[in-house]
Amino acid sequence: MYNSAVLALLILIFAVVLSRAIRIIPQASAGIVERLGRYHRTLGAGLVIIIPFIDRLRPLLDMRERVVSFPPQPVITEDNLVVSIDTVIYFQVTDPKSALYEIEDFIQGIEQLTVTTLRNVVGGLDLEAALTSRDSINAALRGVLDDATGKWGVRVNRVEIKAIDPPPSVQESMEKQMRAERDKRAAILTAEGEKQSQILTAEGARQAEILRAEGDAQAAVLRANGEAAAIKLVFDAVHAANPDEKVLAYQYLQQLPAIANGSASKIWVIPAELSGGVEQIMKAFKSK
């Protein structure tokens, strides 16, 4: 009975010692082993064995990149305006020993250092420059944080400013200015559209007048060509018939009444070639 109790006690002690000696460290984590209160070694992922009651495994550190969003911080600009800046920090533990022993809480240290750096950087800019210089502010923050956190075993990979909020009164003024700019651009676009419409209308009217004038000119030319052709045909027909002076004079006398119609004063011009023919016709009528 006594031996059984001793054996059970020994088995229990062995199980406790074994459970304290064997540890499993997950992937992307690191552990610090202290021996008798002093740093002994850094453990990576996998199955590890430590000496119970002599070695102590400190809480594991996450070696993955971490994203921390800090609360918005009030910052005074160079033109004495208080803006609220919201930042996001991307960092990663690169040296577990330094992250554990060089600073008590490296996340809090990064936050306080971010606030201080923001006030220094934005304090040298006016509101307009702060709103339009996010990239330069991010670069300045990253440079300062990376230098300061290097001794903590932490690398700052990226710093992003999520928002820069001016005071409510300034926001209202900026909104009014943006509305005025939008209204101005809309009015300019409307005026440009009306101007182009008027130009196109005037250009269309001008082209129509030009086409109308060209049409009238072509019609006049065609009429003149037609009349010239008709006159030429008559002239050719007359010459082809080879009439004598009496016939021409007779035709001329037949046209005189038509020429005389109308109230306007007229000057009659009788060709010299026809005067002889007219006299012969008159003599013929008298002889009858």
C-alpha positions, 0 to 999 in steps of 0.5 A, a space after each residue: 500500500 505504501 509503495 503504491 502511494 509513493 509510486 503514484 506520487 513519483 508519477 505525479 511529480 514526473 508528470 508535473 516536471 515533464 509538463 513544465 519542461 516541454 513547451 510548444 511555441 506556435 509559428 510566427 511567435 518567439 519566446 524568451 527563456 530566463 534562467 534564474 532571473 537572467 536572460 538565457 536564450 530566445 526560442 523559435 517555433 516548435 517543440 522546446 525543452 527547458 529546465 523546470 523551476 530553473 528556467 522560466 519562459 516569458 510570454 510569447 511575442 508575436 513576430 508578425 506585422 501588426 496594425 495599430 490605430 491610435 485615437 485621434 490626437 489634437 495638434 496645433 498648426 502653425 496658424 494656431 488652428 487645432 486639427 484632429 489627426 487619426 493615424 495608423 502604424 504598421 510595425 513588426 518585432 524583429 528582435 524579441 530580446 530588445 522588445 522585452 528588455 529595452 522598453 516596458 511597453 513598446 506599443 505605448 512607446 510607439 503611440 507616445 512617440 507618434 503623438 510627439 512627432 505629429 505635433 513637431 511636424 504639423 506644428 511647422 505647417 499651416 492648415 492648407 499645407 497640412 491638408 495637402 502634405 500627407 505623404 511628406 507627413 507620413 514620411 517624416 513620421 516613419 523616419 523618426 519612428 523607425 530610428 527611435 524604435 530600432 533599439 526596441 527591436 521594432 521596425 516601423 514599416 509604414 505610417 498612414 494618416 487616416 484623417 485630418 479634421 479641421 475645426 468645425 468652423 473651418 470645415 463650414 468655411 471650406 464647404 462654403 468655398 467648395 460650393 462656391 467653386 462648384 457653382 463657379 465651374 458650373 456657371 463657366 461650363 454653362 456660359 461656354 456651352 451657350 457660347 459654343 451654341 451661338 457660334 455654331 448657330 451663327 456659323 450655320 447661318 453663315 454657311 446657309 447664306 453662302 450656299 444660298 448665294 452660291 446657288 443664286 449665282 449658279 442659277 444666274 449663270 445657268 440662265 445667262 448661259 441658256 439665254 446666250 445659247 438661245 440667242 446663238 441658236 436664233 442668230 445661227 438660224 437667221 444666218 443659215 436662212 440668209 434673209 435679205 434686207 426686206 425680210 429683216 426690215 419686215 420682222 423689225 417693224 413687227 417687233 416695234 409695237 412690243 417694244 413700244 408697250 410700257 410707260 417708260 420713255 424709250 429711245 429707238 435705235 434703227 440699224 443703218 443696215 435696215 434703213 434701206 430695207 424699210 424705205 423699199 418696203 414703204 415704197 412698195 406700199 405706196 406703189 400699191 
